[in-house]
Amino acid sequence: MFRQWVFPICITVLGAALVAASFNLFLIPRQILSGGLSGISMMVGYFTNWNIAFLYLLSNLPVIIWGLLRIGRKFILLSVTSVIFTTWFMHIIPEIPVAQNDILAAVTGGVLIGVGTGISMRVGGSTGGFDIIGSIVTQKRDFPLGTSLFMLNGLVILALGYYKNNWDLALNSMLSIYITAKVIDMIHTRHLKVTVFIMTRNKEPLVEQLMKVHRGVTIVNTEGAYTKQPQHMLMTVTTRYELIDLRNMIRNTDPDAFVNIVETIGIMGQFRRG
């Protein structure tokens, strides 16, 4: 119970606190944008003076509802926890410009968001927004989400620079988003899809568990070069959003299995079975 829920929730709350601190202490006081729905919420808040925490929650609600209808599992519940606590922390953390330099604010804010998002992903959740959309659209098709998000963030940043007539803000926003992505890469995997190779002598229990998550599995008969013992290699492709659950499943089913996880650039053919 602790490993399945209490620990992930505690880490998710910590990630939400880091994200909220980044918003209120570094980005919002300098009117710098983050990426995704939070960046759009900031953009609207800067021009309307509406409460950005409220806009952040409001923009995530339809995405959360969509995720509950389409996914309805641990990933969504942790993501909901993250959105709620991020909103709450944004209400209790004062908007104080800790950094007196825009570049320092962009860098520090980007690092905090990256760490908060990365550790949330490591325990099987997310910080909401486009991560939930990504989990849904990559279930059945190889969708170029990264390129789409980059273009959307770019349009929002250009709009900020144009309407504020301050291109330094736009450039600093780009810097913050770039650093956030790099930090997430360091903590979590950057590719939307990964290929998992599982070397095991307990094929049937693992295959049975993999079938429950509707993943296609390829089974290859192999032999250990040193032991000369027959074994099996199971190959499956999954998304980064489901990777933590897959790791836990393998660890619980066959702790002695050797697992190799590699980044997948692209796939062809049917991705999800069932």
Beta strands, then each sheet from edge to edge (+ up, - down):
strand 1: 193-200
strand 2: 218-223
strand 3: 230-239
strand 4: 258-264
sheet 1: 2+ 3- 1+ 4-
end
